[in-house]
Amino acid sequence: MTANTLPNSSSNALPLLGRSQSELTEWVVSQGQPSYRGKQLHDWLYNKGARNLADITVFPKSWREEFALNPTAEIGRAEIHLHKQTRDGTEKFLLKLADGEIVETVGIPTSKRLTVCVSTQVGCPMACDFCATGKGGFRRNLAKHEIIDQVLTVQEVMQQRVSHIVFMGMGEPLLNYENLVGAIAVINKDIGIGQRNITVSTVGIPNQIPRFAEEHLQVTLAVSLHAPTQEVRAQVIPSADRYPLIALMDDCREYVEITGRRISFEYTLLAGVNDSAEQAKELAHLIRGFQSHVNIIPYNTVSDADYKRPSERAIQTFVQVLEDYKVTVSVRRTRGLEADAACGQLRGQHQKTLAKSI
Ligand code: SAH
C-alpha cells in the first residue's frame, strides 16, 4: 500500500496542517530527520498544497515509504465534496471532513482581490431566525486545521492568492475561540495574509469581545446588530435574551478602548421588521460615538424562514437616513445567489437532498 492510498484520517494521527515552522521542525527531528526538512514541510503544506506526506517529493523515498507503512502523522486536508461556480465568478465549496461532516466555504473574486468566506463551526448553535445555518442546527466546532484548509483549498482551486478573509461562513467564531485565534495566526504568519485583511464577524458572546480585544490583533471585528432596540433584536436573535443589546454595546465600547480600532456593524435588512426610516434613525443614535461603518445586508431568502427582502426603495431610504446622520454605510450586494450563495444555503440544500435519498 502506498501513502496515496491511505485513508485521509488514521485515528491516532495528529494533523500537521496548522503547525508553525518551528513546530514542524520539532516534528521532523522527532522522526529522526534533519531539521531543514521542517522548512521544506512548511513550504509544501502552505505553498505547494501537499495533501499526503508521500506527495512531498523532496523527502527521501525511504522515509515516504516508511510513512505509508506506519503513519504517525497526517497532513489533515479535507476532501472537496462539491465545487460550484457561478456566473459572477463566486465559487462555492463543500468540504468533507475526516469524520464525514460537511462544511461550506466560498471564494469571492473582486478585481484584484480574492476573499474567502470561512466557516468556524459545522452548523451553528445561535439559531438566528433568518439564517440558513442557524436553521440547520449545530454539529461541532471546527479544528484549527479544518479552518485553515478552507483558505488553502480556495487558493489552490481558484489558482489565485487569497488576499482577504472574512469569518462569515457557517458558525459563530467567538464560540470556537481558541481555534479561531490559532487559525488567524497561521493564516497570517504561515499563509501570509495581512491581519488587516481579515474580518471576524460575531453576533456577540458574553465576555468574548473584550477577551478578543486583549489579543491585540490588527483584524477587523464586525458585530451583527440587526436591530436598533433590544426588543426587535430579541425577536430575531434568540441569544439576545441572555446577552442584551446594552451589554453588547458596552463590550463594543470596551473593545474600541482596548484596541483603538473601529468596529464594523452588520445589519441584515428584513422587510417590515427592522427596515423603517425610524429604525435607521434609532440605529444612528445607538452607534453614535463609534465612528463606525455599517454594512447593510439585504436579506437573502432562506427557504424555511418567514422573512422578506426589503424593496430597493426601502434599502435606499434606510441608507440615506444613516448617511444623513454621518454614518458611513455600505450595502452588501449578494453575489453568487444562483449557487445558493447566502450563508449555509449550499450545505442546507445538501442536507435536504441527503434526507430525501435516505
Ligand atoms: N455568526 C457570525 C457570522 C454569520 S454570517 C455572525 O453572526 O456575525 C455573516 C452575516 O450574515 C451575519 O451578520 C449574519 O447575521 C448574516 N446573515 C445570515 N443569514 C443571512 C441571510 N439569509 N440574509 C442576510 N444576512 C444573513
Residues whose N, C-alpha, C, O or C-beta is under 5 A from the ligand:
A	BS01	SAH	F130 C131 A132 F167 M168 G169 G171 E172 P173 S201 T202 V203 S224 E266 T268 I297 P298 Y299 N300 V302 A342 C343
